[in-house]
Amino acid sequence: MEKLQPVRGTHDILPDEHEQRRFITNQIADLASCYGYNEIATPIFEFTEVFQRTLGDTSDIVSKEMYTFEDRSGESITLRPENTAGVARALISNGLTQSLPLKFFYSGPMFRYERPQKGRLRQFHQVGVELLGVQETLGDIEIISLGAESLSKLGLLEKTRLEVNSLGDKESRLNYREALVGYLSQHSKSLSEDSLRRLSSNPMRILDSKEDSDKEILRNAPNISEFLNEESASFFAKVCAGLDKLGIVFEINQQLVRGLDYYCHTAFEFVTDELGSQGTVLAGGRYNDLVEMMGGVPTSGIGWAAGIERLASLTHFTSKKQRPISVIPIGDNALEKMLPIISSLRKSGFTIDLGFRGNLSKRMKRANLLNSCYAIIIGDDEIAKSLAVFRNLDTGDQHEVLLNQLHAELTRLLPNSGIKN
């Protein structure tokens, strides 16, 4: 029988990696909480319309990457490829527009059918924030600031650079689209197949092309900054001024666009040179039309998402979990005597591993394999004296401790463990 493997583009998250991911998620969640963001969790699958209507039929996600299927009732269901649309749907479904402005933090798995490579899996994980109901530039400044501080808290800000751009309002984008199509049409014979397809459907996405032939053509393409109306130009200038006041270093990238239909005005990315072609670490933008596109009342919004896999590959992480204490009872009498003591120690917050079987030698090998700091050994002789042998597994030193003094001894030796009152 062929050995079973995980599906291509997925992988098992084993304990050490999971600890690092939990650390990253908790660090960002704690910081987001300081900004007043509350955690939200949406289903990992939605009706397909939630994404198809909002992300755009011509987007790579909808046209190539969504995991879509019919359930047993014939409904078209899609595993979420991103979470902003899900949060917007939750806003509408739960009648939350009466409580605007709202601040949300989320984390969890996303799904896209892409060619698996470093930093890009078919099941990947993101943390993100969404700010809904704030149309002022202060919202853009706060969101980008939260992104910068999140990376700084993980020790990654110096490894990235912040790129920002303005996509303008509808009027600005329409004017720019006309000029861009005019320019690109002159070079249509040299455009890649994907870009040629986008030329009639969504030409601004061509700016994000990774094809060398397209990049060469785009060198002389018109810049959107030349087509921003007064309102859009003023909005972007205020965002840049706010970032300057906070000391957040950034550069303007005129070719930076977001790949989804609902973005407008501010777009930004924190990118790194340490991950090869998958250099975007944290990215987001403003989406004032999204909620209305989904049938809700017009609601401004801005947010970002960061890939946990990419953050993990950049983050230097040292485990902070307690080293376990191995309890090794030899014989049934010793086990019976130790069970309530073990339970009490665990309730006090100590990490206790109980060897289930094997002689003393095998259980000591397990203790060393687990990187236990101490072993508590008790047999018939120790039971008779109401004590246990307490062995330091780093030094090999050992001493005897009365059973009713085990808690006090562990508290003395491991003052940073246990539950603090």
N, C-alpha and C positions, 0 to 999 in steps of 0.2 A: 504493500500500500504506500502511495506517495506521501511523504511527510507534509503535514499541513503547515502552511505559512500564512502570515497576515496578507491581506489584499494589497496589491501594488499601490504604493503611495500612502500607505499607513504603516504604523509601527507600534509595538507595545511600549508603554511608558513604564519602565521599571522603577523600583523605589527610589534609587539615588536621583534619577532624572526627575521623578515626580516631586521630590523634595525641593529641587532647584526651581521647578516651575511654580510650586506653591509659594516659595519665597518671593519670586518675581511678582506674582499676582498679588500677594498680600502687601508688598511694598507699595505698589501702585494704588491698590484699593485704599490703603491707609492714607496715602497722600490725597487721593481724590476726595476722601471723607473730610479732610481738612479744608477742602474747597467747597464743601457742602453737597457733594454728589452722593446719591443713594443708589445702592445696588439693585439692579433689575435682571431678571432672567426670562427670556422669551423661548418658546419651543424651538427645537433644532430643525423642525420642518414646518413649513407654512403652505397655504394654497399657492400654487405656482404664480398666480396673478400678482401676489404681493411683490415678487421680484421682477416678473416680466413687465409689469406696467411701469415700474419705477426705474429699473436699471437700463431699460432701453433695448429694443429688439436687436439693434446693431452692435451692442456691446459684446465683447468677447465672452463675458460671463454668461449672458443669455444665449448667445448663438453657439457657443462651444463648450462651456464648462459646467453648466448646472446638472446636478443629479436630480432628474425629474422622472416620476413614475406615477402610475395610476394605482390608487389603493383599491381595496376590495369593493368599495361602493362606487368606483369609477371616477372619483375625484382626482384631479391632477395635483400632485404633491411634490414639493421640491425641498431637498435638504438645504438649509440656509447657506448661501455662498458668502454672505456678509451679514452684519447685524443691524445696520442703521435702518433699513427698511422694516425690519421686524420691530424695532423700538417705536418707529413712527406708527406702525399698525397697532401696537399696544396702546399708544397714546389715544388713537381713535376708538379702538374697541372698548377701552375702559373709561371713556368719557373724561379723560384727564385734561382736556383743553381748558376746562374751567379752572384749573389750578396752575396755569402758566405764570411765571417761567418754571421749568422743571430741569433738574440736573440728574443724569443717570450715569452709572458706571456698570459695565458688564464684563464677563469673561466666559469663554467656552469654546467648543469646537465649531469650525466652519468646514464647508465641503466644496471643492472645485475639481473638476476633471481636467487636470493639467499634466504635462509631462513631469514626472517626479524628478527633482534635482535638489541639491543642497539649498536649504532654506525655503523650499517650496514643496509641500506635500499635498496629497489629495484630501486628507483629513488634517487640518491644521488648527491652531488655537490662537485666539486673539483676546486681548484686553482692549477696552475702548471706553470712551466717554461721549455723551451727547448732551448738548445744551439747547433746550427748546424754548422758543418764545422770547428770545432776546435778539432784536434786530440791530442794536447798537454795536459799534466797533469794539466796545469794551468786552463783548462776548468773544470776539475773535482773539483779542489780546489775552483774555483769561484762558481760553482753550489752548492756545499755543504755549502760554506760560506753564500750564499744567503738564503739557507734553515735555517741555524742556526740563522741568523739575523732576519728572518721572525718570527721564534718562539720567539726570544728574544723581538722583538717589541710588541708581543702580551702577553708578560709576561709568556711564557710557556717553555722557554728553560730549566729552572731549574727543570721542571717537567718531562723532557725527558732525554734519554741517546742516544747518537749517536753510532750505530753499523755499521761497514764497513767490506767489504770483497772484494777479487778479484776473479772474475770468469775466469780470464785469456783470452788468445786469443784462436783461434780455435784449434791450435795444443795442447795447454795445456789442454783444455777441453776434447779433444779426448783421451788423455793419462789418464786423471782422470776418464773419463767415463768408460774406460776399467777396471781400478782398482776397481771402485765403483760397477760396475755390478758383477765383480768377487766376491767381498765381500758379496753383498746383495743376490746373488744367493745361497750362503751357508745358508741363513736364509729365503729363499723364503716361507717356510711353515708357518712362523710366521708373515710375512708382511700383512698389511691390504689389502683389496681388491683393493683400489685405487692405493696403492704403487706397488702391484703386476702387475697391468695394466701398470704402468709407467716404470716398470723395463726394458721393451723391447723398449719403445718409447722415454722416456725422464727421465732417472734415476736420474738426478740431482734434479728434482722436489721433489723426495722423501725426500730430506734433509729438505724440508719445511713442512713435514707432521706434523699434530697436533695430530695424534693417539699415545697414550701412548706406544703401542706395538712397533710402528716404532721408536719412540724416544729412547727406550731402545736399540734396535738394532744399531741405529746410534751412540750411545756413543763410540763405538769402530771402527767406519767406518774410512777409510783413509781420510785425510784432503787434500783439493785441493791445499793448499800451498806447499805441498810436490811434486806437479806435475807441478807447474808453470815453464815455461822455463825462460831463463835469461831475455828476453825482458819483459815478463809479470811481473816477480818479481821486476825488476827495475822500471817499470811503477808504480806499487802499492807502492813501497817504496817512490817514489817521491811524490805521492799523500799524503801519511801519513806524510811525512816531511813537506809538505806545510800546512797541517792542524795544525801541531805542531807549525809552525811559526806564525800562526794566533791565537794561543791560543785556538783552538777548541778542546775540550776534546772528545775523542772517544775510543771505544774498538773494537778489531777485533773479529768478530763472524764467525768462519770457516764454520758454517752451514747456513749462510745467503745467500739465492739465491733469484733471482727475478723470478716470475712465468711465464714469457713470453719468447718466443724463441729468441727474438732479442737482449737480453742483453749480454754484454761481459765486461771484465775488472772490473771496479769499480761498486760495488753495495753497497747501504747504506740505513739505516732506522733510523729515530728518533722514539723511542718507549717510552711508558709510562706505569706505573703500575696502573694508576688511572682509566682505562677504561675496566678492566677485560680482557677477551680474545681478544678483538679488540684493541690491544695496539699500533698498528702502526699509527702514527700521520702524518708523512711526509716521503715519500720514493721515491727512484729513482735509476738511474744507467746509465751506458754508453751503447749505442746501435749503434755500428759502421756499422752494416750490414743492418739496417732496410730499409734505402732508396733504397739500391741496391736490396733488396728482393722485393720491390714494383715496380721495373722496372726503377728506376732512376740511376744516376751515383753514384758510391761509395761516401758516405758522412758520415763522423763521426758525432756522436751526443751524448748528455748527457742531462738529465733533471730530474725533480721530480714532484710529485703531492701530494697534501695534501687534506684530506677530510674536507670540511667546517663543516659538522655535528660534527665531532670529535673535531675540533678546538673550535667550539662553546661550546661544553659540558665542555671544560677545561678552557675557557676564562671567567674571571670576567669582566662583561660589565656593564657600567653605561651609560644610555641614555644621548646623548649630543644634542638631538634635542630641538628646542625652545619650551617652553610652549606656548600654544596659548593664544590669547587675544579674548575674546568673545564679539562680538558686538550684543547688544540686542535692536533693534528698536521696539517700541511699537506703532503699527498703521501704516497704509499705508503711511501717510505723512512722518513719521520718516524714514521708509524704503527707500522712494524715495530720501530723503535728504542724507541718509548715503551711498547709493550705490556707488556714485563716490568717496566718501572719503575712503570707504573700498577698492575700486580698487586701489586708489593711495597708501594706506598703504601697500597693498600686493606687488605692484610694487616696493616699497621701501625695501621689504624683510621681513616685519613683517608677522608672522603667525596669520591670522585672521580667526576665526570661526564665521559664521553667522547662528544664529538659524533660521530655516525656518518657524517654527510654534510654537504655544503655548503661554500661558500667561507668565507674568514676572516670576512667581514661577517656572514653568516648564523649562523655558529657563535658569534660574539660576541653577537649578538642573543639566541640561546638561553641563553648564559651569564648575561646580564642578566635574562632571564625567570625563570631558576632562582634568582635572587638569589645567585649565586656570589660569593664574597669575592675570589677570585683567579682569573686565567686563566694557564695555562702554555702558551705558544705555541712551537712548534718547526717549522721548515722546513728546506730543504736547506742554507741558509747556517748555521743553528744546528748542524745535524748535523756539518758540517765542523769546527766549533769545539768540539763536545761540550758544548754549553750550550743553555739555553732562555731565552726571554724571560718574565720573571715580572711580571705586571701586576696592580696593585691596582685592582679594579673600583669601589671606592668613591671613590678619589682620582684615578685615571687615571695615577698614577705607575708607572713600570716600571723594571726593572733586569735584568741578565743573571745567570744562576746556572748553574754547572757541573752537568751532569746527575748526577754522583755526589754532589752536594751538595744535591739537591732535598729529600731527606728531612730533612736538618739544617735547611734554610731553613724548611720548613713547621713543623718543631718549634719553631723560634725565633719565627716569626710567629703560630703558633696553639698556644700552650703548653697550652691546655685541650682540644685535640683529640688523636686518636690513642689507641692502647692504652698504658696506663701499666703499667710493670713493678712 
